[in-house]
Each structure stands twice: as structure tokens, then as C-alpha cells.
Amino acid sequence: MKLALISDVHSNLPALEAVLGDIPGDIDKTICLGDVVGYGPYPLECARKTFQHCDIVLQGNHDREVTTPADSGFNDQAIAGLRYANEQLDTRYREWLQNLSRKTSFNDDI
């Protein structure tokens, strides 16, 4: 099985589009290792694209803390990015991020 792994998107849509565009056509599964949102200006767009294009998405610490950034222990820049992401995300993607698993396991039958 051929896997593509992406991670640490942090709301950077141009980078996400570039990476997704570089994934070869013979890949069986695309997995995102988390941190879809945070820092960058495109949280909703990145959540949408990740949801659409990744077979498995794990919850990163920024994804987990998007609704409660002040309690996260992050620095001021990270908190500002998470607050912005929380404002920009619609309910569907906010809930999706909150409900992602922090871990997964699989075999070749995935």
C-alpha cells in the first residue's frame, strides 16, 4: 500500500494545494497527521480541502484547541491564529476538528 502523509497545514492554503497537487496518482491513501488550522489566513478552506482529500485526518494540538485557545498554553501568535480560525470556521468544520481522533492504527486492509 502506498501512503501520502501530510501534516502541519496551519491554514496555509497555497502550501496545502501545492502538496496535494504533488501527490502521485498511484497513492492508495492520503493521511493528514494534524494541525489543519492555526497561524495562517485560510482555516475554513484548509479544513474543507483536508476533509475532501484526506482519507484519514488525525487531530493536532491546534485542531484540538481551536475553540479554547486561551486555555491552550500557546504563545500569543498561536492564540491569535486559533481565535481567527475559530471565527472563520463554520459549525460543521469546527465540530469535525473537535471530533478527530488523536491516534489511529491500520494495516494493509485500510
Secondary structure, DSSP 8 states (H G I E B T S, - for coil): --EEEE---TT-HHHHHHHHHHS-TT-SEEEE-S--SSSSS-HHHHHHHHHHH-SEE---HHHHHTT-GGGS---HHHHHHHHHHHHHS-HHHHHHHHH--S-----TT-
